[in-house]
Every structure is written in C-alpha cells, then in structure tokens.
Amino acid sequence: MKRIGIDVGGTNTDAALLDDDRVLASVKTFTTADVTSGVRAALSALIEQAGDAARDVSAVMIGTTHFTNAVVERRNLGRAAAIRVSLPASASLVPFCDWPKELAAKVNGGIYLVEGGHEYDGRPLVPMDERAVAEAARQIARDGIEAVAISATFSPLTAECEERAFEIVKNEAPDVHVTMSATLGRIGLLERENVALMNASLIGLARDTTRAFVEAVADCGLGAQLFITQNDGTVVREDAAREYPVFSFASGPTNSMRGAALLAGIENAMVCDVGGTTADIGCLVNGFPREANNVVEVGGVRTLFRMPDLLSIALGGGTRINRAPLTIGPESVGYRLGQEALVFGGNQITATDIAVAAGLLDIGDKSRVTHLPGDFVKAALAEMHERVAEAVDRMKTDAAEIPLLAAGGGAMLIPETMPGISKVVHVEHNGVANAVGAAMAQISGETDRIYRDMERDEAIAAARADAVEAAVGAGAARETIKVIEVEDLPLAYLPGRAIRTRVRVVGDAAALQPAVPT
C-alpha cells in the first residue's frame, strides 16, 4: 500500500513516499513560517520526484510541531474555562494554579468549582451539583468563551461526573467545545486537568490546521485520506486530531524513532534524532517509544498523559556556535538555516558549518568554511559528541550494551562510538526517518481501568477486549491488531480483588487495507 509521510519540524519539512516498507522517494525542504505552505511545497516536490510512483496513494500522514509550539511560544491559543467537579475536596489548589502566569492569563476563561466527584475506590464523594454546572455553562456562553475543560476527582476510574457534566454543558451551551479530562490523562487531578485545559485552548488552532492540511493534500491532486500522527507512534484520522490536538505534542521525535526502527530493522535500541534545533534521545521497546510514567512539562505546565520518554538537548544542525570563547547553543537559527549558515552564504557559524568543515557533510559552499581553524572545528565537534554521549547514557535504564540508531538531518553530529553502546547504526534515509515514521500507518487503542472480582488473566483479557474496541473505533482494522503493552497492578486497598490493568494495542488503518473480493 502506498502512503506519504510528512513531518513538519522547526527547521525542516520532510516527506517520504512508501510502498509497504520500501521508500520510493523522499524530499527535505525548509519549514515555512505558516507551516501549511511548506507542507504544500514538500508534497509537490515529492510528487514531482516520484513521478508515476505517486499514483494510487492511499493515505497521507502528517506529523506537526504546530500545537506544542503554540503552547511553548504562547501564540494562537484560545481562552478556555475550567469546570472542576470536586468540592468539598481540592478547593485549595484551583485550576491554572501551577501554570506560568503569562500563559494562564492568556488561556484562563473562568474557573468554576462545583460539588461532586468520586473517592479513589469509586464511591461518590458527594452528589454532583447539576444546577451549579448548568449555571457555569450559561455564564461561559455569556462570556463568549468557546471551549471548556471538565475535570473530576478520580475520573479515569469512574467518569460518571464528567460525562453528566458534559451533557449539561452541551444542553445549556451547544456551541461550546467540551474536553473531558478522563479522555486524556491519568490519575492525578491537576496534571490531568492541565492537559484538558491545554487541549481546549488549542481547539481553534487544531481545526484551522487540519483544515489547511486537508486543503494542501487536495491541492496536490491526491485523493488520499489524511491522518495525523500522535505521541505514541501511531496515527488518527484528521477528524479525531481536531478534537485532541495534545496527542500530537511529541509526534516529531516519535516519528523519527518509529522510522529508524523500520529502516534499520531493529526494534529494541536507543535512538538519537538530531534535527535542526534539538537532539531527541529515546528508547525503542518492541518498535515503539518507551512511554513516560512521570510528569512531563509542556511549556512550563505539568502534565501526565500519553507521552514518550524523551530527553531533548539544544543541539541540531542549526545550533549557533561562537568562537571566542567556544559556546555551542542553546540558540538555533531554525528554519533560517538556509540563509544564516556560512555554507549557505550567511554570517553565523552553525553546527552544520562545523560538520562541513570536518568533512562529515557535503552541503552548500564548502569554501566558505575553509577559514575556520582546525583546532576550533575539532574542539566544537568534541563538545557536541560529549553532549550526545552524556544524554544517551542518561536515558539508558541499565548497563547492558545496546545499539544506537542515528537519525535526523543532523545525524552526522552523533559520535561513532560511545560508552554503553554496542554499535551506532546510521540508518538508510536517516535524514527523513521522521517522515518514514509518520507513514507507518498504525492506529492505537488503550484502556486503563480497574476490574473487580476477576482473576488476573480475566482482567487482562477484558482490558485487551476494551483496547481492541477502542482501536477499531479509531479506525484500525480488527484483523491486524496486536498487543504491544500490558501492565497490571493488584490494589490491596480496594474490596473485591481489584486489579488496575492497562493494555495498549496497535493495528493498521482500515482505510489502507485492500478490499476483500466479494
């Protein structure tokens, strides 16, 4: 099946055409300020390069940093109200209390605390005050706020309060978009609520962005279905991405890790993806990124939801380098690399210039870096190698030597040997590994809940069935689904042999399956 993967990074927009696991064509272009015109340019260049091979493309998968950049850069964010069903508990820590002040001021569309919620064992805290929820919804509509995030205590275990509050808000203010925290995060009220508020603030941008992506695909004459990549290395249909933009926050490095695994044929390894702005280090387990089990900060806001376990350092092809004294980053020229780097006619020394001067890369005008002293080039390269090696070591969980997959346009900055690494594998097409990963077209389903009065095997089987149905509902073909992760934890403090079970499954997109003859 032919599909196109596109990854929009801070510096480059990459595209690759795949037929099953074979890369037929690939292009790398500079990211544009408005993002979408860069997607159009990359698609056009890819189709021109591929020629007849670009016919019969089934799907286009796009990974973008658009949503996380909006949070980090405090731009293109809408106002979102917070309805928390929790009183009399949690009144001392109100929504937005741990957000950076300038970000909270931009997003906060009102805070409403109402009675309700559940205990950790599923018992109601107090009955939910439905009248207070209705009054809050009417006030939100009067204030012109277009999005609201609903949270409740222990809602990932029992979502009754959030679901009922959702119904009330939609009845009182049908035009307001509602995000329920139980659909996004895990146990931990503040972090889960933060994710829901972020999601609500990005709804307007998500709708505009996905609409622009749909138009870009249509403008190139492709009758293909559009998918958006997610944090866990899978994809969702563009209509689902419109509703949950936060699930695409870390899709860029995740795409690179998945693409590197496919291109190298290695499913368990460390991965270092060096782009134009950052180097992202992660660990592949069975072909998927290891998932973070702790709090992840996004734009200074604490969150706890489905995110890969990554370490990002300020090192990439566009990293600024100064000579006296030698300093490397953390600033990057970003997508202006083509104008500001020495080898492209600019006046700023970058990591790309050091790589060209060291003979690691043949790009641009090499004569423009011949004046750089050899000792300076060697010292800068050694410092970059040391930073990468240190970051890789921090991400390893044991002393066993494992392979390292080198990916990204700046992969030449990765040292060939380092402690704890059995071998460094520079994967084929590593410059567009992120686009290859985006094109891998798998859809995930996950369940994380408590099962009572069941044996362990029964609970896992029930969780697996729930996860499969979630994947099918998201667009996966049932016959291709496989389990990639299982966790179970007996809860001694709950009655009825309670077991908390989490299962994650993946499957190929149903839209890409060949038609069954009748």
C-alpha positions in Angstrom: 0.0 0.0 0.0 1.4 3.4 -1.0 1.3 6.2 1.5 3.0 9.5 2.1 4.5 10.6 5.4 5.2 14.2 6.2 6.9 15.6 9.3 6.9 19.4 10.0 9.8 20.3 12.2 11.1 23.7 13.5 13.7 23.7 10.7 12.8 21.2 8.0 9.6 19.8 6.5 10.3 16.2 5.3 8.2 14.0 3.1 8.6 10.3 2.0 6.6 8.0 -0.3 6.4 4.4 0.9 5.1 1.3 -0.7 4.7 -1.1 2.2 8.2 -0.8 3.8 10.1 0.4 0.8 11.0 4.1 0.4 10.3 5.1 -3.2 11.1 8.8 -2.9 11.9 11.4 -0.3 12.5 15.2 -0.1 13.6 17.7 2.6 12.5 21.3 2.4 12.8 24.2 4.8 9.8 24.8 7.1 7.8 28.0 6.3 6.5 30.5 8.8 2.9 29.5 8.1 3.7 25.7 8.1 1.0 24.8 5.6 2.6 26.3 2.6 5.7 24.3 3.5 3.6 21.1 3.5 2.3 22.0 0.0 5.8 22.6 -1.2 7.1 19.3 0.2 4.1 17.4 -1.3 4.6 19.0 -4.7 8.4 18.3 -4.7 7.8 14.7 -3.6 5.1 14.0 -6.3 7.4 15.5 -8.9 10.4 13.4 -7.8 8.3 10.2 -7.6 6.5 10.6 -11.0 4.3 7.7 -11.8 5.1 6.0 -8.5 3.0 8.7 -6.8 -0.2 7.3 -8.3 -2.7 5.4 -6.1 -1.5 6.8 -2.8 -3.9 5.6 -0.1 -3.2 8.0 2.7 -1.1 11.0 3.8 0.2 11.0 7.4 1.3 14.3 8.8 3.3 15.0 12.0 3.5 18.5 13.1 5.0 20.6 15.9 2.3 23.2 15.3 0.4 22.5 18.5 3.2 22.2 21.0 4.9 25.3 19.5 1.7 27.2 20.2 2.0 26.4 23.9 5.7 27.0 24.1 5.6 30.2 22.2 2.3 31.4 23.8 0.6 32.1 20.5 -2.6 31.1 18.6 -4.2 29.9 21.9 -7.9 30.4 22.7 -9.5 31.0 26.0 -10.8 28.0 27.9 -12.9 27.8 31.0 -12.4 25.2 33.7 -15.3 23.3 35.4 -14.0 21.1 38.2 -16.3 18.6 39.9 -14.6 18.1 43.2 -15.9 20.1 46.1 -15.6 19.9 49.1 -12.2 18.4 48.1 -9.3 20.2 46.3 -10.6 23.8 46.9 -7.1 25.0 47.9 -5.5 24.3 44.5 -7.7 25.8 41.8 -7.3 25.3 38.1 -4.3 27.1 36.5 -2.6 27.5 39.9 0.6 25.9 38.7 0.7 27.5 35.2 3.2 30.1 34.2 1.5 33.4 34.9 1.7 34.8 31.4 0.3 31.6 29.9 -2.6 31.4 32.5 -3.5 35.0 31.8 -3.8 34.2 28.1 -5.8 31.0 28.4 -7.9 31.4 31.6 -11.6 31.8 30.6 -13.1 31.3 34.0 -12.9 28.9 36.9 -15.9 27.0 38.3 -15.7 24.6 41.2 -18.8 22.5 41.9 -19.7 19.8 44.3 -19.2 16.1 43.2 -16.6 13.7 42.2 -15.6 10.2 43.5 -13.2 8.7 46.0 -10.3 6.5 44.9 -12.4 3.4 45.4 -15.2 4.6 43.2 -17.6 5.8 45.9 -19.3 9.2 45.3 -17.6 12.0 47.3 -20.9 13.9 47.4 -23.7 14.1 44.8 -22.8 16.3 41.9 -24.4 19.8 41.9 -26.0 19.7 38.5 -27.6 23.2 38.9 -24.1 24.7 39.5 -22.8 23.0 36.3 -25.7 24.4 34.3 -25.2 27.9 35.8 -21.5 27.7 34.9 -22.3 26.7 31.3 -24.6 29.6 30.9 -22.0 32.1 32.2 -19.4 30.6 29.9 -21.7 31.2 26.9 -22.4 34.7 28.1 -18.7 35.5 28.4 -18.1 34.3 24.8 -15.8 31.5 25.8 -15.7 28.9 23.1 -14.1 26.0 24.9 -14.3 24.4 28.3 -12.4 21.6 30.1 -14.3 19.4 32.6 -12.4 17.5 35.3 -13.5 15.5 38.3 -11.7 13.6 41.1 -10.6 10.1 40.0 -12.5 10.4 36.7 -10.1 7.9 34.9 -11.5 5.3 37.2 -15.1 6.5 37.2 -16.1 9.1 34.6 -19.7 9.4 35.6 -19.5 13.0 36.8 -17.6 14.3 33.8 -20.0 12.6 31.4 -23.0 14.0 33.1 -21.4 17.5 33.3 -20.7 17.2 29.5 -24.3 16.5 28.8 -25.4 19.5 30.9 -22.9 21.9 29.3 -23.8 20.8 25.7 -27.5 21.3 26.6 -27.0 24.8 28.0 -24.3 26.0 25.6 -24.3 23.8 22.5 -21.8 25.8 20.6 -19.1 25.5 23.3 -16.5 22.8 22.7 -16.1 20.4 25.7 -13.0 18.4 26.6 -13.3 15.8 29.3 -10.1 15.2 31.3 -10.9 11.4 31.6 -10.4 11.0 27.9 -6.8 12.4 28.0 -5.0 11.9 31.3 -4.4 9.5 34.1 -4.7 9.6 37.9 -3.5 13.0 39.2 -6.2 15.7 39.2 -4.0 18.8 38.5 -1.9 17.3 35.8 -4.9 15.7 34.0 -6.9 18.9 34.3 -3.9 20.8 32.8 -3.9 18.5 29.8 -7.6 19.1 29.3 -7.3 22.9 29.6 -4.4 22.8 27.0 -6.5 20.7 24.7 -9.4 23.1 25.0 -7.2 26.1 24.3 -5.9 24.5 21.1 -9.2 23.5 19.6 -9.5 26.6 17.3 -5.9 26.1 16.1 -6.4 22.4 15.6 -9.5 23.0 13.4 -7.7 25.6 11.3 -4.6 23.5 10.9 -6.3 20.2 10.0 -8.5 22.1 7.5 -5.3 23.6 5.9 -3.7 20.2 5.8 -6.8 18.7 4.1 -6.7 21.5 1.5 -2.9 21.0 0.9 -3.5 17.3 0.2 -6.4 18.1 -2.1 -4.5 20.9 -4.0 -1.8 18.3 -4.9 -4.5 16.2 -6.6 -4.2 13.3 -4.2 -7.5 11.5 -3.4 -6.0 10.2 -0.2 -7.3 10.1 3.3 -5.5 12.3 5.8 -4.1 11.1 9.1 -2.3 13.0 11.9 0.5 11.3 13.9 0.4 11.1 17.7 2.8 11.0 20.6 2.8 7.2 20.9 3.9 6.5 17.3 0.5 5.9 15.9 -1.9 7.9 13.8 -5.5 9.1 13.9 -7.9 10.4 11.3 -7.8 14.1 10.9 -11.3 14.5 12.4 -10.0 12.9 15.7 -6.9 15.1 15.6 -9.2 18.1 15.6 -10.7 17.0 18.9 -7.4 16.0 20.7 -4.5 18.1 19.5 -2.5 17.4 22.6 -2.0 13.9 21.5 0.3 15.3 18.7 2.6 17.2 21.0 5.6 14.9 20.7 4.8 13.3 17.4 8.0 14.6 15.7 10.7 12.7 17.7 8.3 9.8 18.0 8.0 9.6 14.2 11.8 9.6 13.9 12.1 6.7 16.4 9.5 4.6 14.6 11.0 5.4 11.2 14.5 4.5 12.4 13.2 1.1 13.7 11.7 0.3 10.3 14.7 1.4 8.3 17.2 -0.4 10.5 15.2 -3.5 11.1 15.9 -3.2 14.8 13.0 -2.9 17.3 15.0 -2.6 20.6 17.6 0.1 20.7 18.4 3.6 21.8 17.6 6.3 19.2 19.1 9.7 18.8 17.3 12.0 16.3 19.2 15.2 15.6 17.1 17.8 13.8 17.8 21.4 13.0 17.1 22.7 16.5 17.3 19.8 19.1 18.6 16.3 19.5 15.9 14.0 20.9 17.0 10.8 22.7 14.7 7.9 23.4 14.4 4.2 23.8 12.7 1.8 21.5 10.9 -1.2 23.0 9.4 -3.6 20.5 9.5 -0.9 17.8 7.7 1.7 19.9 9.0 4.5 22.1 9.2 3.8 25.8 6.4 5.7 27.4 6.9 8.3 30.1 5.5 7.2 33.5 6.2 10.5 35.3 5.1 14.1 34.9 6.1 15.8 31.6 6.3 19.6 31.4 4.9 21.2 28.2 5.6 25.0 28.0 6.2 25.1 31.8 2.9 23.3 32.6 2.9 19.9 34.4 1.1 17.2 32.6 0.6 13.4 32.9 -0.7 11.7 29.8 0.4 9.5 26.9 3.8 10.9 26.1 7.1 9.2 25.0 10.0 9.2 27.4 12.4 11.6 25.7 15.3 13.7 26.6 15.8 16.8 24.4 19.1 18.8 24.3 19.7 22.0 22.4 21.9 20.6 19.7 21.0 20.4 16.0 22.1 21.4 12.5 21.1 25.0 13.1 22.7 25.4 16.6 24.6 28.7 16.8 28.3 28.3 17.6 30.6 31.1 18.8 34.4 31.0 18.6 35.8 33.1 21.5 35.1 31.6 23.9 33.7 28.4 22.4 30.0 28.2 23.1 27.5 25.8 21.5 23.8 26.9 21.6 21.4 26.8 23.1 20.0 29.1 20.4 19.3 27.8 16.9 18.8 29.6 13.6 15.9 27.2 13.0 14.3 27.3 9.6 16.6 30.3 8.7 19.5 27.8 8.3 19.4 28.3 4.5 20.0 32.0 4.9 22.2 32.4 8.0 24.7 29.4 7.9 28.1 30.1 6.5 27.9 27.4 3.8 24.6 29.0 2.6 26.0 32.5 2.3 25.2 33.7 5.8 27.4 35.0 8.6 26.5 32.7 11.5 28.6 29.7 12.4 26.3 26.7 12.9 26.7 23.0 13.7 26.1 22.4 10.0 29.2 24.5 9.2 31.3 22.6 11.7 30.2 19.3 10.1 31.1 20.5 6.6 34.4 21.8 7.8 35.2 18.5 9.4 34.3 16.6 6.2 31.3 14.9 7.8 28.8 16.6 5.4 28.9 17.8 1.8 26.4 20.6 1.5 26.4 24.2 0.4 29.6 26.1 -0.4 32.5 24.3 1.4 34.9 27.2 0.5 33.1 29.4 3.0 34.3 27.4 6.0 37.9 26.8 5.0 39.0 29.7 7.1 37.8 28.1 10.3 40.8 26.9 12.4 41.2 23.1 12.6 41.6 23.2 16.4 38.3 25.2 16.7 36.5 22.7 14.5 37.9 19.7 16.4 37.0 21.2 19.8 33.5 22.1 18.7 32.9 18.6 17.3 34.3 17.0 20.5 32.0 19.1 22.7 28.9 18.1 20.6 29.9 14.4 20.8 30.3 14.6 24.6 26.8 16.2 24.9 25.2 13.5 22.9 27.0 10.6 24.7 26.0 12.1 28.1 22.4 12.4 27.1 22.3 8.8 25.7 23.8 7.5 28.9 21.1 9.3 31.0 18.3 7.7 29.0 19.6 4.1 29.4 18.0 2.1 32.2 20.8 -0.5 32.7 24.4 -1.1 31.9 23.9 -3.6 29.1 25.2 -2.5 25.8 22.6 -2.0 23.1 22.6 -0.5 19.6 22.0 3.2 18.9 20.1 4.3 15.8 21.3 7.6 14.4 18.5 9.5 12.7 17.7 13.0 11.5 19.3 15.6 9.2 21.9 16.2 11.8 22.9 12.6 12.4 26.5 13.4 11.3 26.9 15.1 14.7 26.5 11.7 16.6 29.8 10.1 17.5 30.6 6.7 16.1 31.4 5.1 19.5 30.2 5.9 23.0 30.1 4.0 26.3 27.3 1.5 26.8 26.5 1.4 23.0 27.3 -1.8 21.1 27.2 -0.1 17.7 26.0 3.1 16.1 23.7 2.4 13.2 23.3 5.3 10.7 20.0 4.1 9.1 19.3 4.4 5.4 17.3 7.6 4.5 18.1 8.8 8.1 17.5 12.4 7.0 13.8 11.7 6.5 13.4 9.0 9.2 10.7 11.2 10.7 8.7 11.2 7.5 9.1 7.4 7.2 7.8 7.0 10.7 4.8 9.2 10.0 3.9 7.0 7.1 3.9 3.7 9.1 0.1 4.0 9.4 -0.8 2.2 12.6 -3.7 3.1 14.9 -3.7 2.5 18.7 -6.2 1.7 21.3 -5.7 1.8 25.1 -7.6 1.0 28.2 -6.6 1.9 31.8 -9.2 0.9 34.4 -9.9 -1.1 37.5 -11.5 -4.5 37.2 -13.2 -6.1 40.2 -14.0 -9.7 41.2 -11.8 -11.1 38.4 -8.7 -13.3 38.3 -5.6 -11.6 36.8 -5.9 -13.4 33.4 -9.6 -12.5 33.2 -8.9 -8.8 33.9 -6.2 -8.7 31.3 -8.5 -10.3 28.7 -11.2 -7.9 29.5 -8.8 -4.9 29.2 -7.5 -6.3 25.9 -11.0 -6.5 24.5 -11.7 -2.9 25.6 -8.5 -1.7 24.0 -9.2 -3.5 20.7 -12.7 -1.9 20.6 -11.0 1.5 21.2 -8.6 0.9 18.3 -11.4 -0.3 15.9 -13.4 2.8 16.9 -10.4 5.0 16.0 -10.1 3.4 12.5 -7.9 0.3 12.9 -8.6 -3.0 11.0 -9.6 -5.5 13.6 -7.7 -8.4 12.0 -4.3 -6.5 12.1 -4.5 -5.6 15.8 -1.8 -6.8 18.2 -1.0 -6.1 21.8 2.2 -4.1 22.5 2.0 -3.3 26.2 0.3 -4.8 29.3 0.5 -3.6 32.9 -1.4 -4.9 35.8 -1.4 -3.9 39.5 -3.4 -5.5 42.3 -5.0 -2.9 44.5 -5.0 -4.2 48.0 -6.8 -1.2 49.5 -9.9 -1.9 47.3 -12.6 -4.5 48.0 -13.4 -7.3 45.6 -10.0 -8.4 44.3 -9.5 -5.2 42.4 -6.8 -5.1 39.7 -5.8 -2.0 37.8 -5.0 -3.1 34.2 -3.6 -1.1 31.3 -3.4 -2.6 27.8 -2.3 -0.8 24.6 -2.8 -2.3 21.1 -2.0 -1.2 17.6 -3.3 -2.1 14.2 -3.1 -1.0 10.6 -5.5 1.7 9.4 -8.7 0.2 8.0 -8.7 2.7 5.2 -5.4 1.2 3.9 -6.5 -2.4 3.9 -7.0 -4.0 0.4 -10.7 -4.6 -0.4 -11.9 -8.1 0.2 -13.3 -9.7 -3.0 -17.0 -10.5 -3.0 
